[in-house]
Amino acid sequence: QESRGLGDVYKRQVSTQSTGSQKVFFWKRRKMINFVLLVSRQGKTRLTKWYQPYAPKEKNKIIREITSLVLNRAPRLCNFLEWKKYKIVYRRYASLYFIVGIENEDNELIMLEAIHHYVEILDRYFGNVCELDLIFNFHKAYYILDEVVMAGELQETSKKTILRVMSQQDALQDAPNEQKRDL
């Protein structure tokens, strides 16, 4: 039998036939996505989202190393590379690189689809998204990312649902402004 413990810890009790005693095993659930980076072709970081705790110096080092690796790769090479204990999956759209760091055991093709899914949602929301949309509306890009990925795992796959939630969020933001005008 398997029961969920606190947070990301799972507990499994196993009975042994020979001694009749019970052993309890604990293991930590791993995250699929460890971090998401959006980087311009010039190497400027436009968005970062971390799903594992890292020290600020370590974050900067990760960004610097991965950015140089991805930007220096030839366009005809595959979009996966192994870096330390992670697999880096990236895709270039216009002038932005969408980079995801996943565990070595995870599926790269699913991550490419997740990146494409996120870009399609951004494109529908902003109407032909560009780098400037993400610079000036970074909070909305984060909000959309939070709708797609939660705690390092893919959460929502329906574009219509995410766009509906975004329009509701926009309506909530616009409502106080309309009330101020009425006063």
C-alpha beads as a LAMMPS data file, in Angstrom:
LAMMPS data file: protein, C-alpha beads

183 atoms
182 bonds

1 atom types
1 bond types

-500.0 500.0 xlo xhi
-500.0 500.0 ylo yhi
-500.0 500.0 zlo zhi

Masses

1 110.0

Atoms # bond

1 1 1 0.000 0.000 0.000
2 1 1 1.153 3.524 -0.792
3 1 1 0.226 6.701 1.053
4 1 1 1.206 10.272 0.478
5 1 1 3.167 11.940 3.219
6 1 1 4.063 15.565 3.809
7 1 1 4.875 17.631 0.738
8 1 1 6.876 15.709 -1.803
9 1 1 7.631 12.688 0.367
10 1 1 5.872 9.404 -0.295
11 1 1 5.719 6.535 2.142
12 1 1 5.317 2.895 1.204
13 1 1 4.837 0.068 3.666
14 1 1 5.859 -3.401 2.604
15 1 1 5.091 -6.560 4.584
16 1 1 7.614 -9.327 4.391
17 1 1 6.193 -12.850 4.280
18 1 1 9.048 -14.628 6.025
19 1 1 9.362 -12.506 9.190
20 1 1 5.911 -10.927 9.264
21 1 1 7.450 -7.552 10.022
22 1 1 6.755 -4.361 8.129
23 1 1 9.355 -2.169 6.513
24 1 1 8.704 1.457 5.703
25 1 1 10.453 3.064 2.742
26 1 1 10.538 6.795 2.105
27 1 1 11.458 8.398 -1.158
28 1 1 11.260 11.861 -2.524
29 1 1 9.127 12.623 -5.536
30 1 1 11.222 14.193 -8.265
31 1 1 10.170 17.205 -10.248
32 1 1 9.916 17.032 -14.012
33 1 1 10.979 20.633 -14.638
34 1 1 13.736 22.200 -12.549
35 1 1 13.879 25.613 -14.224
36 1 1 12.611 27.616 -17.190
37 1 1 14.666 30.352 -18.862
38 1 1 13.768 32.734 -21.675
39 1 1 16.886 34.240 -23.203
40 1 1 17.300 36.607 -26.136
41 1 1 19.763 35.959 -28.966
42 1 1 22.002 38.631 -27.415
43 1 1 22.164 36.616 -24.183
44 1 1 19.841 38.807 -22.093
45 1 1 17.642 36.887 -19.693
46 1 1 13.985 37.805 -20.143
47 1 1 12.289 35.372 -17.761
48 1 1 13.439 32.859 -15.154
49 1 1 11.361 30.445 -13.140
50 1 1 12.951 28.060 -10.639
51 1 1 11.224 24.937 -9.336
52 1 1 14.138 23.834 -7.148
53 1 1 15.851 25.934 -4.479
54 1 1 19.168 27.426 -5.571
55 1 1 21.360 30.083 -4.021
56 1 1 21.444 33.387 -5.969
57 1 1 25.088 32.857 -6.995
58 1 1 24.249 29.374 -8.225
59 1 1 21.284 30.711 -10.222
60 1 1 23.509 33.268 -11.931
61 1 1 26.097 30.602 -12.696
62 1 1 23.445 28.272 -14.158
63 1 1 22.023 31.054 -16.318
64 1 1 25.464 32.088 -17.539
65 1 1 26.636 28.564 -18.379
66 1 1 23.428 27.384 -20.038
67 1 1 23.023 30.595 -22.020
68 1 1 26.535 30.305 -23.426
69 1 1 26.004 26.619 -24.265
70 1 1 22.709 27.198 -26.070
71 1 1 23.685 30.391 -27.898
72 1 1 26.925 28.873 -29.207
73 1 1 25.265 25.759 -30.672
74 1 1 24.799 25.524 -34.421
75 1 1 21.167 25.839 -35.574
76 1 1 21.174 22.434 -37.268
77 1 1 22.078 20.546 -34.053
78 1 1 19.383 18.878 -31.969
79 1 1 17.572 20.836 -29.256
80 1 1 18.710 18.614 -26.375
81 1 1 21.956 18.612 -24.489
82 1 1 23.198 17.086 -21.277
83 1 1 24.580 19.473 -18.711
84 1 1 25.745 18.291 -15.298
85 1 1 22.848 16.322 -13.813
86 1 1 20.210 17.849 -16.116
87 1 1 18.988 17.566 -19.637
88 1 1 18.593 20.950 -21.274
89 1 1 15.767 21.192 -23.797
90 1 1 15.480 24.407 -25.777
91 1 1 13.731 25.853 -28.772
92 1 1 14.239 29.112 -30.585
93 1 1 11.253 31.225 -31.583
94 1 1 12.137 34.444 -33.436
95 1 1 14.710 36.181 -31.228
96 1 1 14.030 34.206 -28.025
97 1 1 15.312 30.894 -26.747
98 1 1 12.921 28.992 -24.490
99 1 1 15.115 26.780 -22.284
100 1 1 13.951 24.113 -19.832
101 1 1 16.114 22.101 -17.438
102 1 1 14.718 18.623 -16.719
103 1 1 15.896 15.437 -15.023
104 1 1 18.000 13.027 -17.084
105 1 1 15.250 10.381 -17.014
106 1 1 12.522 12.689 -18.365
107 1 1 11.258 12.756 -21.936
108 1 1 12.730 15.534 -24.085
109 1 1 9.954 15.406 -26.683
110 1 1 7.298 16.094 -24.061
111 1 1 9.286 19.142 -22.985
112 1 1 9.526 20.369 -26.586
113 1 1 5.741 20.046 -26.791
114 1 1 5.358 21.892 -23.474
115 1 1 7.563 24.728 -24.757
116 1 1 5.529 24.900 -27.955
117 1 1 2.294 24.853 -25.941
118 1 1 3.500 27.810 -23.837
119 1 1 4.552 29.755 -26.938
120 1 1 1.188 29.118 -28.622
121 1 1 -0.643 30.444 -25.566
122 1 1 1.595 33.526 -25.453
123 1 1 0.993 34.026 -29.167
124 1 1 -2.788 33.830 -28.812
125 1 1 -2.859 36.036 -25.753
126 1 1 -0.604 38.803 -27.088
127 1 1 -1.501 38.358 -30.745
128 1 1 1.753 37.478 -32.505
129 1 1 3.963 37.689 -29.420
130 1 1 7.362 39.343 -29.633
131 1 1 10.207 39.976 -27.222
132 1 1 8.888 43.449 -26.339
133 1 1 5.560 41.961 -25.219
134 1 1 7.425 39.809 -22.731
135 1 1 9.595 42.704 -21.558
136 1 1 6.726 45.107 -20.903
137 1 1 4.213 42.476 -19.744
138 1 1 6.540 40.115 -17.918
139 1 1 4.016 39.648 -15.096
140 1 1 1.497 38.233 -17.583
141 1 1 4.126 35.911 -19.060
142 1 1 4.840 34.630 -15.542
143 1 1 1.133 34.236 -14.847
144 1 1 0.646 32.187 -18.030
145 1 1 3.675 30.056 -17.158
146 1 1 2.204 29.475 -13.698
147 1 1 -1.019 28.284 -15.325
148 1 1 0.859 25.836 -17.565
149 1 1 3.460 24.576 -15.062
150 1 1 2.939 24.253 -11.332
151 1 1 5.617 23.050 -8.934
152 1 1 7.734 21.737 -11.790
153 1 1 5.014 19.614 -13.383
154 1 1 2.763 20.274 -16.343
155 1 1 -0.554 21.416 -14.967
156 1 1 -2.928 22.646 -17.657
157 1 1 -2.933 21.493 -21.263
158 1 1 -6.059 23.280 -22.477
159 1 1 -5.263 26.541 -24.256
160 1 1 -8.905 27.641 -24.031
161 1 1 -8.939 27.214 -20.262
162 1 1 -5.746 29.194 -19.791
163 1 1 -6.919 31.995 -22.102
164 1 1 -10.272 32.102 -20.285
165 1 1 -8.490 32.424 -16.930
166 1 1 -6.270 35.167 -18.377
167 1 1 -9.272 37.113 -19.658
168 1 1 -10.890 36.804 -16.216
169 1 1 -7.666 38.080 -14.650
170 1 1 -7.610 41.022 -17.078
171 1 1 -11.245 41.801 -16.236
172 1 1 -10.378 41.858 -12.520
173 1 1 -7.494 44.228 -13.176
174 1 1 -9.654 46.527 -15.302
175 1 1 -12.598 46.566 -12.852
176 1 1 -10.939 48.824 -10.214
177 1 1 -9.932 51.294 -12.938
178 1 1 -13.526 51.549 -14.172
179 1 1 -14.786 52.110 -10.623
180 1 1 -12.286 54.973 -10.135
181 1 1 -13.554 56.656 -13.302
182 1 1 -17.143 56.445 -12.075
183 1 1 -16.252 58.307 -8.879

Bonds

1 1 1 2
2 1 2 3
3 1 3 4
4 1 4 5
5 1 5 6
6 1 6 7
7 1 7 8
8 1 8 9
9 1 9 10
10 1 10 11
11 1 11 12
12 1 12 13
13 1 13 14
14 1 14 15
15 1 15 16
16 1 16 17
17 1 17 18
18 1 18 19
19 1 19 20
20 1 20 21
21 1 21 22
22 1 22 23
23 1 23 24
24 1 24 25
25 1 25 26
26 1 26 27
27 1 27 28
28 1 28 29
29 1 29 30
30 1 30 31
31 1 31 32
32 1 32 33
33 1 33 34
34 1 34 35
35 1 35 36
36 1 36 37
37 1 37 38
38 1 38 39
39 1 39 40
40 1 40 41
41 1 41 42
42 1 42 43
43 1 43 44
44 1 44 45
45 1 45 46
46 1 46 47
47 1 47 48
48 1 48 49
49 1 49 50
50 1 50 51
51 1 51 52
52 1 52 53
53 1 53 54
54 1 54 55
55 1 55 56
56 1 56 57
57 1 57 58
58 1 58 59
59 1 59 60
60 1 60 61
61 1 61 62
62 1 62 63
63 1 63 64
64 1 64 65
65 1 65 66
66 1 66 67
67 1 67 68
68 1 68 69
69 1 69 70
70 1 70 71
71 1 71 72
72 1 72 73
73 1 73 74
74 1 74 75
75 1 75 76
76 1 76 77
77 1 77 78
78 1 78 79
79 1 79 80
80 1 80 81
81 1 81 82
82 1 82 83
83 1 83 84
84 1 84 85
85 1 85 86
86 1 86 87
87 1 87 88
88 1 88 89
89 1 89 90
90 1 90 91
91 1 91 92
92 1 92 93
93 1 93 94
94 1 94 95
95 1 95 96
96 1 96 97
97 1 97 98
98 1 98 99
99 1 99 100
100 1 100 101
101 1 101 102
102 1 102 103
103 1 103 104
104 1 104 105
105 1 105 106
106 1 106 107
107 1 107 108
108 1 108 109
109 1 109 110
110 1 110 111
111 1 111 112
112 1 112 113
113 1 113 114
114 1 114 115
115 1 115 116
116 1 116 117
117 1 117 118
118 1 118 119
119 1 119 120
120 1 120 121
121 1 121 122
122 1 122 123
123 1 123 124
124 1 124 125
125 1 125 126
126 1 126 127
127 1 127 128
128 1 128 129
129 1 129 130
130 1 130 131
131 1 131 132
132 1 132 133
133 1 133 134
134 1 134 135
135 1 135 136
136 1 136 137
137 1 137 138
138 1 138 139
139 1 139 140
140 1 140 141
141 1 141 142
142 1 142 143
143 1 143 144
144 1 144 145
145 1 145 146
146 1 146 147
147 1 147 148
148 1 148 149
149 1 149 150
150 1 150 151
151 1 151 152
152 1 152 153
153 1 153 154
154 1 154 155
155 1 155 156
156 1 156 157
157 1 157 158
158 1 158 159
159 1 159 160
160 1 160 161
161 1 161 162
162 1 162 163
163 1 163 164
164 1 164 165
165 1 165 166
166 1 166 167
167 1 167 168
168 1 168 169
169 1 169 170
170 1 170 171
171 1 171 172
172 1 172 173
173 1 173 174
174 1 174 175
175 1 175 176
176 1 176 177
177 1 177 178
178 1 178 179
179 1 179 180
180 1 180 181
181 1 181 182
182 1 182 183
